[in-house]
């Protein structure tokens, strides 16, 4: 039976299970250390949760083609949506395992509902409450992912991307600076319902040159088009949350998955309206590896899947609503 993914603000059960499951994965150590990954800094044990951080970073630095530092194996191209869907499914299965609940479905954060509110209400959204994700800070000191130097079991960031683009090992709390990112101007607002609906209403999935300049739904949802003072939709959420949501190690913040689950929900809404279609097909140049419909998605933690296999996941999960 397919699980149901629910709005984290509306479902206390989904919220509580997500927090508990994420915490269990963060405390689950399966053997490797940061030194074994070649990550400089203190040699720290790597948790199951941390492995997803490493996977996301490696995917972002696998360029397609290798001579073009724009499109990578999981971003800035068509595979952005199927790759993150693959990642979410794998995380969901690990959460089901540690929770001993095969019916658990990842919750999503409907950031567009918050985006329709004034900024002070966005900052006061229930998603930032102590019984959800906690608030902001350097480090965060409220909620379930708060840092306490005296408590070894408190939430600790262990692997981060540094300015050189490499990973380093650290032992610190989670950083989050809502609407005050470290680089550039802060977005004045989260994306709105109207902006999300405008993306879903586009008829074309993607188009050449399959990058940040492409027209179509994928690029609008990922957030590279239209060019604005502030990146739109998915990208804007990362920048608006700030802190550890900024670099390639952004899965360090559990809000990462709530953001991408909502992105996936909007893709599912688009697929329902436009058919289970995807571009490019296998006639596209081999330089687009990882992005063509039958290419293997870049994988680190499980046998690879293809974009085609990610188009219909109705036997795995559904959403409580697809309305943007």
Secondary structure as GFF3:
##gff-version 3
##sequence-region A 1 324
A	DSSP	beta_strand	3	5	.	.	.	ID=ss1
A	DSSP	alpha_helix	12	26	.	.	.	ID=ss2
A	DSSP	beta_strand	29	33	.	.	.	ID=ss3
A	DSSP	three_ten_helix	35	37	.	.	.	ID=ss4
A	DSSP	beta_strand	45	47	.	.	.	ID=ss5
A	DSSP	alpha_helix	48	60	.	.	.	ID=ss6
A	DSSP	alpha_helix	79	99	.	.	.	ID=ss7
A	DSSP	alpha_helix	111	115	.	.	.	ID=ss8
A	DSSP	alpha_helix	119	123	.	.	.	ID=ss9
A	DSSP	three_ten_helix	126	128	.	.	.	ID=ss10
A	DSSP	beta_strand	137	138	.	.	.	ID=ss11
A	DSSP	beta_strand	157	161	.	.	.	ID=ss12
A	DSSP	beta_strand	167	172	.	.	.	ID=ss13
A	DSSP	beta_strand	175	176	.	.	.	ID=ss14
A	DSSP	alpha_helix	193	200	.	.	.	ID=ss15
A	DSSP	alpha_helix	217	222	.	.	.	ID=ss16
A	DSSP	alpha_helix	233	241	.	.	.	ID=ss17
A	DSSP	three_ten_helix	243	245	.	.	.	ID=ss18
A	DSSP	three_ten_helix	250	252	.	.	.	ID=ss19
A	DSSP	alpha_helix	255	274	.	.	.	ID=ss20
A	DSSP	three_ten_helix	286	288	.	.	.	ID=ss21
A	DSSP	three_ten_helix	308	310	.	.	.	ID=ss22
A	DSSP	beta_strand	317	319	.	.	.	ID=ss23
###
